[in-house]
Amino acid sequence: MSVAPLLALLLAAADPAETVVWTTDDGPRTVVGRVLLEGGDGGVLLEGRDGALHAVAAARLTGRTPTGEPFALLTSEELAATLAEELEPGAETLTTPHFAIASTASPEFTQWAGELLEAVHAGFVAEFPPATVPTPEGGPAGPLPVLILRDRAAFEAFAKRPDQAARGVNPALSQGYYDPVSNRIVLYDFAGSPSPLGGASRRESVRDRAANRQANVATVAHEAVHQLAYNAGLHARLADNPIWLTEGLAMQGEATDRRTPLGWRGFDDGANVVRSKAFRAFLTARRRDRELRDMNPLEKLIASNTLFSDPTVAESAYAASWALVNHLREERPEAFAAYLADLAALPPLAPQTPEDRLARFRKHFGEDLDGLWDEVQTVR
């Protein structure tokens, strides 16, 4: 679907289910779902029962038939079975209270990952209650889809598939990712082969190794926060969201601790030793640079997403995003909640200009970006 017609998209009735058929380069595609948006040219944005989104151009649309039934997401068991079909034969499934998982990893790692995801879900619900931010009571409605590959090689092969590569996934730089289009988290078994011993020894060997891989634990938590934030309405899927916000929010949940059974410490008020260290290094480097020391980086960080695709400054952009979100949540919670609600109303696939981004930010946090930057630099 082209951008121009999407700018005029109107909200369509979301409750009735339809069978939608369209052509693809690989042949016809049929999905039962609900039409979220309909363009003046006849194109549609469709949500399937598995939670995936499909932007269907009018020229490719061949049929829309009401099912006569209200739209309903797949059950946990149905979704897990659907996910298993996306992996190689022999994939196993696991359902937890809020997640549906298909996995080619060891059962022990899959169970550990399910427990960690549930812990992050509980932490998210406690950290972002409806009284403080625009989220539903109890968190997002599930089930939420998760794919776990057996090892790093299988993960990279999956991420290189055309449907994944088209989303901009770079497997060489990723330990896991959340895809807002398909709504799936994609991970891999980073604990390695279980102990040859059986029973509890086998299970504990996997759990111990997984919990000790702190960077990987942080990645699982980070991607889970992404999925939860998008499904709880803090971000709009397929909207032109500011990366500093989506990434900064996800980094609030990266705190890890080898002493805990799952290796995760919880949100802990957004504390993040790794990002804090990177932020302090960023500030130190700026003070040593005559050209940069008096420049405020917030305007560029807020106005554009380009910093995150520049390998020379991406790490600093992430660190500054963590610090900015941490500060706004702690010191300006009401304005931050209003800003999130404003962003959540952004239309799908409609680009935002740098001027749009800055104006929206200033509407909620004021014109004094220099004063704000002085405050953000105190974040530890």
C-alpha positions as CSV (number, residue, x, y, z in Angstrom):
1,M,0.0,0.0,0.0
2,S,1.5,3.3,-1.0
3,V,2.0,6.1,1.6
4,A,-0.2,8.7,-0.1
5,P,-3.5,6.8,0.3
6,L,-2.5,5.9,3.8
7,L,-2.5,9.5,4.8
8,A,-6.2,9.6,4.3
9,L,-7.0,6.3,6.0
10,L,-10.1,6.2,8.1
11,L,-10.9,4.1,11.1
12,A,-13.1,1.1,10.1
13,A,-15.3,-1.1,12.2
14,A,-12.9,-3.3,14.1
15,D,-15.2,-6.0,15.5
16,P,-16.6,-8.0,12.6
17,A,-14.3,-10.7,11.2
18,E,-13.7,-11.0,7.5
19,T,-12.0,-13.4,5.1
20,V,-9.6,-11.3,3.1
21,V,-7.9,-12.6,0.0
22,W,-5.0,-10.9,-1.9
23,T,-2.3,-11.8,-4.3
24,T,1.4,-11.9,-3.4
25,D,4.5,-12.7,-5.4
26,D,4.3,-16.2,-4.1
27,G,0.6,-16.7,-4.9
28,P,-2.8,-16.0,-3.3
29,R,-3.0,-15.3,0.5
30,T,-6.1,-15.7,2.6
31,V,-6.3,-14.4,6.2
32,V,-9.3,-14.3,8.5
33,G,-9.1,-11.1,10.6
34,R,-10.5,-7.7,11.1
35,V,-9.9,-4.6,9.0
36,L,-8.4,-1.9,11.2
37,L,-8.1,0.8,8.5
38,E,-9.4,1.3,5.0
39,G,-8.0,3.6,2.5
40,G,-9.8,5.7,0.0
41,D,-8.3,3.6,-2.8
42,G,-9.7,0.4,-1.3
43,G,-6.5,-0.8,0.4
44,V,-6.8,-2.2,3.9
45,L,-4.8,-2.7,7.0
46,L,-5.8,-6.1,8.4
47,E,-5.1,-7.8,11.7
48,G,-5.1,-11.6,11.6
49,R,-6.2,-13.8,14.4
50,D,-2.6,-14.4,15.2
51,G,-2.0,-10.7,15.8
52,A,0.0,-10.1,12.7
53,L,-0.7,-7.0,10.6
54,H,-1.1,-7.0,6.8
55,A,-1.0,-3.8,4.7
56,V,-2.9,-4.9,1.5
57,A,-2.7,-2.6,-1.5
58,A,-6.0,-2.1,-3.4
59,A,-4.4,-3.5,-6.6
60,R,-3.6,-6.8,-4.9
61,L,-6.9,-7.2,-3.0
62,T,-9.1,-9.8,-4.6
63,G,-11.8,-10.5,-2.1
64,R,-13.4,-9.5,1.3
65,T,-16.1,-11.7,2.7
66,P,-17.7,-11.2,6.2
67,T,-17.6,-14.4,8.2
68,G,-20.7,-13.4,10.2
69,E,-18.7,-13.9,13.4
70,P,-17.1,-11.3,15.7
71,F,-13.3,-11.1,15.5
72,A,-11.4,-13.1,18.1
73,L,-7.7,-13.7,18.5
74,L,-6.5,-17.2,18.5
75,T,-6.5,-19.1,21.8
76,S,-3.1,-19.7,23.4
77,E,-3.1,-23.3,22.1
78,E,-4.2,-22.3,18.6
79,L,-1.6,-19.6,18.4
80,A,1.2,-21.9,19.7
81,A,0.3,-24.4,17.0
82,T,0.3,-21.7,14.3
83,L,3.7,-20.5,15.5
84,A,5.1,-24.1,15.3
85,E,4.2,-24.2,11.6
86,E,6.6,-21.3,11.1
87,L,9.5,-23.3,12.4
88,E,11.2,-26.5,11.2
89,P,9.4,-29.8,11.8
90,G,9.5,-31.0,15.4
91,A,9.0,-27.7,17.0
92,E,7.4,-28.0,20.4
93,T,4.9,-25.6,22.0
94,L,4.4,-24.1,25.4
95,T,1.7,-21.9,26.7
96,T,1.9,-19.7,29.8
97,P,-0.7,-17.4,31.3
98,H,0.2,-14.6,28.8
99,F,2.4,-16.1,26.1
100,A,2.2,-18.7,23.4
101,I,5.6,-20.1,22.5
102,A,6.8,-22.4,19.7
103,S,10.4,-23.6,20.1
104,T,13.1,-25.8,18.6
105,A,15.3,-25.1,21.7
106,S,15.6,-27.6,24.5
107,P,12.5,-28.0,26.7
108,E,14.5,-26.8,29.7
109,F,15.5,-23.5,28.0
110,T,11.9,-23.0,26.6
111,Q,10.5,-23.4,30.1
112,W,13.1,-21.0,31.5
113,A,12.3,-18.4,28.8
114,G,8.6,-18.7,29.5
115,E,9.2,-18.0,33.2
116,L,11.3,-15.0,32.4
117,L,8.7,-13.6,30.0
118,E,6.0,-14.0,32.6
119,A,8.2,-12.3,35.2
120,V,8.7,-9.3,32.8
121,H,5.0,-9.3,32.2
122,A,4.3,-9.0,35.9
123,G,7.0,-6.4,36.3
124,F,5.5,-4.4,33.4
125,V,2.0,-4.4,34.9
126,A,3.4,-3.2,38.2
127,E,5.7,-0.6,36.6
128,F,3.1,0.9,34.2
129,P,-0.3,0.7,35.9
130,P,-3.3,2.5,34.4
131,A,-3.2,5.1,37.1
132,T,0.1,6.4,35.8
133,V,0.2,5.6,32.0
134,P,-2.5,4.7,29.4
135,T,-2.4,0.9,29.8
136,P,-5.2,-1.6,30.3
137,E,-5.8,-3.1,33.7
138,G,-3.7,-6.2,34.1
139,G,-1.6,-5.5,31.0
140,P,-2.1,-6.3,27.4
141,A,-4.6,-9.0,26.3
142,G,-2.9,-12.1,25.3
143,P,-1.8,-14.5,24.1
144,L,1.5,-12.9,23.0
145,P,3.5,-14.9,20.4
146,V,7.1,-16.0,20.9
147,L,9.5,-18.0,18.6
148,I,12.6,-19.6,20.0
149,L,15.2,-21.1,17.7
150,R,17.5,-24.0,18.8
151,D,20.8,-22.1,18.5
152,R,22.5,-19.0,17.1
153,A,22.9,-20.4,13.6
154,A,19.2,-21.2,13.3
155,F,18.3,-17.8,14.6
156,E,20.5,-16.0,12.0
157,A,19.0,-18.2,9.3
158,F,15.5,-17.4,10.4
159,A,16.2,-13.6,10.6
160,K,17.6,-13.7,7.0
161,R,14.3,-15.0,5.6
162,P,12.9,-12.5,3.1
163,D,9.9,-11.7,5.3
164,Q,12.2,-10.9,8.3
165,A,14.9,-9.1,6.3
166,A,12.3,-6.8,4.8
167,R,11.7,-5.5,8.3
168,G,15.3,-4.4,8.6
169,V,16.4,-7.1,11.0
170,N,20.2,-7.4,11.2
171,P,20.9,-10.8,12.7
172,A,24.6,-10.2,13.0
173,L,23.9,-7.3,15.5
174,S,21.0,-8.9,17.3
175,Q,20.6,-11.3,20.2
176,G,16.8,-11.4,19.7
177,Y,14.1,-9.0,18.4
178,Y,10.5,-8.0,18.5
179,D,8.7,-7.4,15.2
180,P,5.8,-5.0,15.4
181,V,4.4,-6.2,12.1
182,S,4.1,-9.9,13.0
183,N,3.9,-9.1,16.8
184,R,6.4,-11.9,17.4
185,I,9.4,-12.0,19.7
186,V,12.2,-14.1,18.1
187,L,14.9,-15.5,20.4
188,Y,17.3,-18.4,20.4
189,D,18.7,-20.9,23.0
190,F,21.8,-19.2,24.3
191,A,22.3,-21.7,27.2
192,G,23.7,-24.5,25.1
193,S,23.1,-28.2,25.4
194,P,21.7,-29.4,28.7
195,S,23.7,-31.6,31.1
196,P,23.8,-35.2,30.0
197,L,22.5,-36.0,33.5
198,G,18.8,-36.4,33.7
199,G,16.0,-34.8,35.8
200,A,16.8,-31.8,38.0
201,S,20.5,-31.7,37.1
202,R,19.7,-31.3,33.4
203,R,17.1,-28.6,34.1
204,E,19.3,-26.7,36.6
205,S,22.3,-26.7,34.3
206,V,20.3,-24.9,31.6
207,R,18.7,-22.5,34.1
208,D,22.1,-21.6,35.6
209,R,23.8,-21.0,32.3
210,A,20.9,-19.0,30.9
211,A,20.6,-16.8,34.0
212,N,24.4,-16.2,33.9
213,R,24.3,-14.8,30.4
214,Q,23.4,-11.4,31.6
215,A,23.5,-9.6,28.2
216,N,21.2,-12.2,26.7
217,V,18.8,-12.0,29.7
218,A,18.7,-8.2,29.2
219,T,17.8,-8.8,25.6
220,V,14.9,-11.1,26.4
221,A,13.6,-8.6,28.9
222,H,14.1,-5.7,26.5
223,E,12.2,-7.4,23.6
224,A,9.5,-8.4,26.0
225,V,9.0,-4.8,27.1
226,H,8.8,-3.8,23.4
227,Q,6.0,-6.4,22.8
228,L,4.2,-5.5,26.0
229,A,4.4,-1.7,25.3
230,Y,3.0,-2.1,21.8
231,N,0.2,-4.4,22.9
232,A,-0.7,-2.4,25.9
233,G,-1.2,0.7,23.8
234,L,1.9,2.7,24.9
235,H,3.0,2.6,21.3
236,A,1.0,2.3,18.1
237,R,2.1,-0.6,15.8
238,L,3.2,0.6,12.4
239,A,3.2,4.2,13.5
240,D,6.2,6.4,12.9
241,N,7.2,6.2,16.6
242,P,10.3,8.1,17.8
243,I,13.0,5.5,18.4
244,W,14.4,7.3,21.5
245,L,11.1,6.6,23.2
246,T,10.5,3.0,22.2
247,E,14.1,2.0,22.9
248,G,14.4,4.2,26.0
249,L,11.3,2.6,27.5
250,A,12.5,-0.9,26.7
251,M,15.8,-0.2,28.4
252,Q,14.0,0.5,31.6
253,G,13.6,-3.2,32.0
254,E,17.1,-4.5,31.3
255,A,18.4,-4.7,34.9
256,T,19.9,-8.2,35.5
257,D,21.2,-10.0,38.6
258,R,23.0,-13.4,38.6
259,R,21.8,-13.9,42.1
260,T,18.2,-14.2,41.1
261,P,16.8,-17.5,39.8
262,L,16.0,-16.1,36.3
263,G,18.9,-13.6,36.2
264,W,16.6,-10.6,36.0
265,R,16.3,-8.0,38.7
266,G,13.0,-6.4,37.6
267,F,12.4,-2.8,36.5
268,D,14.1,-1.4,39.6
269,D,13.0,2.1,38.8
270,G,14.7,1.9,35.4
271,A,18.2,1.3,36.9
272,N,20.6,0.1,34.2
273,V,24.3,-0.3,35.0
274,V,25.3,-0.9,31.4
275,R,23.4,2.0,29.9
276,S,24.4,4.3,32.8
277,K,28.1,3.6,32.2
278,A,27.6,4.2,28.5
279,F,25.8,7.5,29.3
280,R,28.6,8.7,31.6
281,A,31.2,7.8,28.9
282,F,29.1,9.8,26.4
283,L,29.0,12.8,28.6
284,T,32.8,12.6,29.3
285,A,33.6,12.4,25.6
286,R,31.4,15.5,24.9
287,R,33.1,17.5,27.6
288,R,36.5,16.8,26.0
289,D,35.3,17.9,22.6
290,R,35.3,21.7,22.1
291,E,32.7,21.6,19.4
292,L,30.3,19.4,21.2
293,R,30.6,20.4,24.9
294,D,28.2,23.3,24.5
295,M,25.8,21.7,22.1
296,N,22.5,20.2,23.3
297,P,22.0,16.8,21.7
298,L,18.3,16.5,22.7
299,E,16.9,18.3,19.7
300,K,18.5,15.9,17.2
301,L,17.7,12.9,19.3
302,I,14.0,13.8,19.6
303,A,13.6,15.1,16.0
304,S,15.1,12.2,14.0
305,N,15.7,8.5,14.1
306,T,18.9,8.7,12.1
307,L,21.3,8.5,15.1
308,F,20.3,5.0,15.7
309,S,21.4,3.8,12.3
310,D,24.8,5.4,12.5
311,P,27.2,2.9,14.0
312,T,29.5,5.7,15.2
313,V,27.0,7.2,17.5
314,A,24.3,4.6,18.0
315,E,25.5,3.4,21.4
316,S,25.5,6.9,22.7
317,A,22.0,7.5,21.2
318,Y,20.7,4.5,23.1
319,A,22.4,5.5,26.3
320,A,21.0,9.1,26.0
321,S,17.5,7.6,25.3
322,W,17.6,5.5,28.4
323,A,18.6,8.6,30.5
324,L,15.9,10.8,28.9
325,V,13.1,8.3,29.4
326,N,14.3,7.6,32.9
327,H,14.3,11.2,33.8
328,L,10.9,12.0,32.3
329,R,9.3,9.0,34.0
330,E,10.7,10.0,37.4
331,E,10.5,13.8,37.3
332,R,7.6,14.5,34.9
333,P,5.3,11.5,35.2
334,E,2.1,13.3,34.3
335,A,3.5,15.0,31.2
336,F,5.2,11.7,30.2
337,A,1.8,9.8,30.4
338,A,0.1,12.5,28.3
339,Y,2.9,12.3,25.8
340,L,2.6,8.5,25.5
341,A,-1.2,8.9,25.0
342,D,-0.6,11.5,22.3
343,L,1.9,9.2,20.5
344,A,-0.4,6.1,20.8
345,A,-2.9,7.9,18.7
346,L,-0.5,8.3,15.8
347,P,-2.0,6.7,12.6
348,P,-0.2,3.7,11.1
349,L,2.3,4.2,8.3
350,A,2.0,8.0,8.3
351,P,5.5,9.6,8.4
352,Q,6.2,12.2,11.0
353,T,8.5,15.1,10.1
354,P,11.3,16.3,12.5
355,E,9.1,19.4,13.0
356,D,6.2,17.2,14.0
357,R,8.3,15.3,16.5
358,L,9.8,18.4,18.2
359,A,6.4,20.2,18.3
360,R,4.8,17.2,20.0
361,F,7.6,16.9,22.5
362,R,7.6,20.6,23.4
363,K,3.8,20.6,23.8
364,H,4.2,18.2,26.7
365,F,7.6,19.1,28.1
366,G,8.0,22.7,27.3
367,E,10.3,24.8,25.2
368,D,13.4,24.8,27.4
369,L,15.4,21.9,26.0
370,D,18.6,23.3,27.4
371,G,17.2,23.2,30.9
372,L,15.9,19.7,30.3
373,W,19.3,18.6,29.1
374,D,21.0,19.9,32.3
375,E,18.5,17.8,34.3
376,V,19.0,14.7,32.2
377,Q,22.8,14.8,32.7
378,T,22.2,14.1,36.4
379,V,20.7,10.7,35.7
380,R,22.8,7.9,37.2
